[in-house]
């Protein structure tokens, strides 16, 4: 917030930006509890549902690579406005969808909106923060993950209680976007524009000295984001066909629990040392996937929710600890490149394992595919733990040699 801006106006702009961030992310996960309804209406296979979900990742990565730094040149407000426009167009695509084509278009547009907001909205909140960057980062985390979690919850409740379950959630989404657009339009531009825009791909690189912590964080981040991908793409099918849960509201609540647990895990980093947090996060991912596999084996909803929550806490803890470690280790002039590389790995984890799970479910069934998925995530988390142990031993030997 600039010194000359009244504090009341600055706080209002901060709240408006946080609301716009949360609503945009909410829109990206609205379809989650609706996938079984789309399957019944259009006759999609489980593999096709995972492909529809994965197109979101393509939109996110394109936005991160092509538009990630554009707000530094043309300003925060225009980019936030563009993100809201993509979000609204995504809702319209779902409203008009009568088959596969518009569903794919809607997911790509949703990914573009998320990719823009992930970086730009976080930077905007830091710019407008009335009480410093630390609080702004926490608010951005809550708006991001909280919005992602509230999307399935809202859509599930609406789908369970209205006569147009495939339309009403997106009408509500458009209504929620209206005050977000007003807030962004009324928001003072928090930065000085640097000149004419230059649309160019974000460079991806990881300096040699950063690679050890990057690899550890990337492996753990891949495992954690794969869990979130599982929850948002395949959980409805697991709950419906494997556990017999037909309520869209219950499906939305289970997915909400995963993202709420992730938020809690990220907040725990304020009380846990970073190196220990990465280890604890990986251990929680292993434990969560163990409980998840047991839930599938014995068809227990309670165990499945427990496993998802444990893994969600592990994802949040390992993700924030890994990103913090990468930012601390990276040179200032390359921090954006390294962080972008990390986010690309994380978002690929939302798509690649989920599509693999979809293929396997077509060949062997949902339950075996879920068990294999849990084993792969646990194995990746174990690899991250092993890398941390190797690095700890290497550091101890180096300290001993120095002494």
ChimeraX attribute file (.defattr): number of C-alpha atoms within 10 A of each C-alpha:
attribute: neighborCount
match mode: 1-to-1
recipient: residues
	/A:1	24
	/A:2	14
	/A:3	7
	/A:4	6
	/A:5	10
	/A:6	10
	/A:7	13
	/A:8	10
	/A:9	13
	/A:10	20
	/A:11	16
	/A:12	16
	/A:13	25
	/A:14	25
	/A:15	17
	/A:16	22
	/A:17	26
	/A:18	25
	/A:19	21
	/A:20	29
	/A:21	31
	/A:22	27
	/A:23	26
	/A:24	32
	/A:25	27
	/A:26	27
	/A:27	30
	/A:28	27
	/A:29	28
	/A:30	26
	/A:31	26
	/A:32	24
	/A:33	33
	/A:34	21
	/A:35	25
	/A:36	21
	/A:37	16
	/A:38	19
	/A:39	15
	/A:40	10
	/A:41	11
	/A:42	11
	/A:43	12
	/A:44	16
	/A:45	15
	/A:46	23
	/A:47	19
	/A:48	16
	/A:49	21
	/A:50	25
	/A:51	20
	/A:52	22
	/A:53	28
	/A:54	26
	/A:55	20
	/A:56	27
	/A:57	26
	/A:58	20
	/A:59	21
	/A:60	26
	/A:61	24
	/A:62	19
	/A:63	25
	/A:64	27
	/A:65	21
	/A:66	17
	/A:67	21
	/A:68	24
	/A:69	22
	/A:70	20
	/A:71	23
	/A:72	17
	/A:73	15
	/A:74	18
	/A:75	20
	/A:76	24
	/A:77	22
	/A:78	15
	/A:79	23
	/A:80	26
	/A:81	20
	/A:82	15
	/A:83	28
	/A:84	28
	/A:85	19
	/A:86	22
	/A:87	30
	/A:88	25
	/A:89	18
	/A:90	28
	/A:91	28
	/A:92	18
	/A:93	21
	/A:94	22
	/A:95	18
	/A:96	13
	/A:97	18
	/A:98	13
	/A:99	14
	/A:100	14
	/A:101	11
	/A:102	17
	/A:103	23
	/A:104	21
	/A:105	20
	/A:106	27
	/A:107	28
	/A:108	26
	/A:109	28
	/A:110	31
	/A:111	30
	/A:112	29
	/A:113	32
	/A:114	31
	/A:115	27
	/A:116	30
	/A:117	29
	/A:118	22
	/A:119	18
	/A:120	26
	/A:121	26
	/A:122	21
	/A:123	20
	/A:124	26
	/A:125	27
	/A:126	22
	/A:127	19
	/A:128	25
	/A:129	21
	/A:130	19
	/A:131	11
	/A:132	13
	/A:133	15
	/A:134	11
	/A:135	14
	/A:136	22
	/A:137	16
	/A:138	16
	/A:139	21
	/A:140	25
	/A:141	22
	/A:142	22
	/A:143	25
	/A:144	26
	/A:145	23
	/A:146	23
	/A:147	26
	/A:148	26
	/A:149	30
	/A:150	25
	/A:151	28
	/A:152	31
	/A:153	26
	/A:154	23
	/A:155	32
	/A:156	26
	/A:157	20
	/A:158	20
	/A:159	23
	/A:160	16
	/A:161	12
	/A:162	12
	/A:163	10
	/A:164	11
	/A:165	18
	/A:166	21
	/A:167	19
	/A:168	16
	/A:169	27
	/A:170	22
	/A:171	16
	/A:172	15
	/A:173	23
	/A:174	21
	/A:175	12
	/A:176	18
	/A:177	21
	/A:178	13
	/A:179	15
	/A:180	24
	/A:181	18
	/A:182	13
	/A:183	20
	/A:184	23
	/A:185	15
	/A:186	13
	/A:187	19
	/A:188	17
	/A:189	19
	/A:190	19
	/A:191	18
	/A:192	11
	/A:193	14
	/A:194	11
	/A:195	10
	/A:196	8
	/A:197	14
	/A:198	12
	/A:199	12
	/A:200	12
	/A:201	14
	/A:202	19
	/A:203	13
	/A:204	15
	/A:205	16
	/A:206	19
	/A:207	15
	/A:208	9
	/A:209	11
	/A:210	17
	/A:211	17
	/A:212	16
	/A:213	18
	/A:214	26
	/A:215	18
	/A:216	23
	/A:217	27
	/A:218	26
	/A:219	25
	/A:220	31
	/A:221	35
	/A:222	25
	/A:223	33
	/A:224	32
	/A:225	24
	/A:226	26
	/A:227	27
	/A:228	23
	/A:229	24
	/A:230	26
	/A:231	26
	/A:232	30
	/A:233	29
	/A:234	26
	/A:235	23
	/A:236	27
	/A:237	22
	/A:238	21
	/A:239	22
	/A:240	15
	/A:241	13
	/A:242	19
	/A:243	18
	/A:244	12
	/A:245	16
	/A:246	15
	/A:247	17
	/A:248	29
	/A:249	20
	/A:250	19
	/A:251	28
	/A:252	30
	/A:253	22
	/A:254	27
	/A:255	32
	/A:256	26
	/A:257	22
	/A:258	28
	/A:259	28
	/A:260	22
	/A:261	25
	/A:262	32
	/A:263	25
	/A:264	19
	/A:265	26
	/A:266	25
	/A:267	18
	/A:268	17
	/A:269	20
	/A:270	11
	/A:271	8
	/A:272	14
	/A:273	11
	/A:274	18
	/A:275	14
	/A:276	14
	/A:277	25
	/A:278	30
	/A:279	23
	/A:280	19
	/A:281	31
	/A:282	31
	/A:283	21
	/A:284	24
	/A:285	35
	/A:286	26
	/A:287	18
	/A:288	28
	/A:289	28
	/A:290	20
	/A:291	21
	/A:292	26
	/A:293	23
	/A:294	17
	/A:295	20
	/A:296	21
	/A:297	14
	/A:298	12
	/A:299	17
	/A:300	16
	/A:301	18
	/A:302	10
	/A:303	18
	/A:304	26
	/A:305	20
	/A:306	20
	/A:307	24
	/A:308	29
	/A:309	27
	/A:310	27
	/A:311	34
	/A:312	32
	/A:313	29
	/A:314	33
	/A:315	35
	/A:316	31
	/A:317	33
	/A:318	37
	/A:319	29
	/A:320	25
	/A:321	28
	/A:322	27
	/A:323	20
	/A:324	15
	/A:325	19
	/A:326	25
	/A:327	18
	/A:328	12
	/A:329	18
	/A:330	22
	/A:331	14
	/A:332	10
	/A:333	8
	/A:334	15
	/A:335	18
	/A:336	19
	/A:337	18
	/A:338	25
	/A:339	20
	/A:340	21
	/A:341	20
	/A:342	24
	/A:343	19
	/A:344	20
	/A:345	17
	/A:346	24
	/A:347	22
	/A:348	20
	/A:349	25
	/A:350	26
	/A:351	25
	/A:352	17
	/A:353	23
	/A:354	28
	/A:355	24
	/A:356	15
	/A:357	25
	/A:358	24
	/A:359	20
	/A:360	20
	/A:361	18
	/A:362	13
	/A:363	11
	/A:364	10
	/A:365	15
	/A:366	22
	/A:367	19
	/A:368	17
	/A:369	19
	/A:370	24
	/A:371	19
	/A:372	15
	/A:373	22
	/A:374	24
	/A:375	16
	/A:376	17
	/A:377	27
	/A:378	25
	/A:379	16
	/A:380	20
	/A:381	28
	/A:382	20
	/A:383	16
	/A:384	24
	/A:385	21
	/A:386	14
	/A:387	18
	/A:388	21
	/A:389	13
	/A:390	12
	/A:391	15
	/A:392	13
	/A:393	12
	/A:394	12
	/A:395	12
	/A:396	12
	/A:397	12
	/A:398	11
	/A:399	10
	/A:400	9
	/A:401	8
	/A:402	7
	/A:403	6
